Amino acid sequence: IAPILFRCWFLFSIPVLCGLSYIWAAYPSAALREAIFFFLSSFTVVIIGSLLTERQVLRAFFFCALVGTGLALSELSSIQARGASEFLGQKNYYAMKMMIAMIAAFAVAMNSKENPILRLIGIATVPIAFFLVTAANSATSLVLGSLALLLLIFGQAIWVNARNVRGLRTTIIGFTAAIAAASALAIISIFDIATVDGALELIGRDSTLTGRTALWDQAQRTSAEHPMLGVGAASFWQYDVGAAQSLALNDNRAAGTKLGFHNSYLEAQVHLGWIGLGLLCVLVAITMWKAIRGFIVDATFERMCFFVAALVIFGMSFTESIIFAYFHPGVYIFHLAAITAIATRYRTKSVVVRLVPEASGVRA
């Protein structure tokens, strides 16, 4: 575990800065608590990624997904009526967890090396999870969920199998880019989309993005007052911070409610300043690079599933504070996209030395 832990240094930069913010935070004990939770979350996920193979990680997510799908079905009426559920959170988090369930179920269903019974359960779970994503009535989740399903089908049917044919993947990339550009132009012309508001209207959303713009405006104002180091970890969403409570009341929430800025990068910038934002961007860049590299270069089925999962979480990070968080399935699968790549390469590079004289030698 130790060498992989060392190579995952980027996961621990945020916990370290959170701990240091104890010095300037308005709520030092809350900042220290936040630092400990960030550290434990990162440490736990590194251990998981070090000890389990990529297939085992995806299978573990699938077992959790079965329970989560059952809870989601039981709370479907609550999500559609109130936009929130008791166990899975508000509709965007509900939909995000169902997207992870869909990816995990697909990873088990389409893996020829998996147990046949598990594969049958996975085949049945994929459409149910996708239905729950659409039933959440979240525009972001609907777009990302549809994209994820298309990428999973494309990756399994074409991309993974194309690695054995020289030059075929380059052709596929060019052809896919051309089709995507042509489709975008066709949608813009058919629906006469000339502005951002027009695009939002097409998917049934207003220009405030369901009140998110008010949160983002406040985040920018608070960040301008504490530019470099922020207000300190966990020091904005407190019961006696006037700006935080005003946002909660404007959103018809009870006093003391912790809303979040619905943007991972603004969340980091407000609490840890430009330094924290820079560290988060480094974390995201390394993770996405390893996920993309695994998808393009390694082109294994498991790497393809991790790439799709990382892409979904990255897409949601602009409308939810999902990456700047801890002990959350979205954070875990996003981090594991990088950790499993590091662990797999470390395991393949390690050697076993036999010390028995008659059977001495080194094998890869």
Secondary structure, 3 states (H helix, E strand, C coil): CHHHHHHCHHHHHHHHHHHHCCCCCCCHHHHHHHHHHHHHHHHHHHHHHHHCCHHHHHHHHHHHHHHHHHHHHHCHHHHHHHCEECCCEEHHHHHHHHHHHHHHHHHHHCCCCCCHHHHHHHHHHHHHHHHHHHHCCCHHHHHHHHHHHHHHHHHHHHHCHHHHCCCHHHHHHHHHHHHHHHHHHHHHHHCCCCCHHHHHHHCCCCCCCCCHHHHHHHHHHHHHHCCCCCCCCCCCCCCCCHHHHHHHHHCCCCCCCCCCCCCHHHHHHHHHHHHHHHHHHHHHHHHHHHHHHHHHHHCCHHHHHHHHHHHHHHHHCCCCCCCCCCCCHHHHHHHHHHHHHHHHHHHHHCCEEECCHHHCEEEC
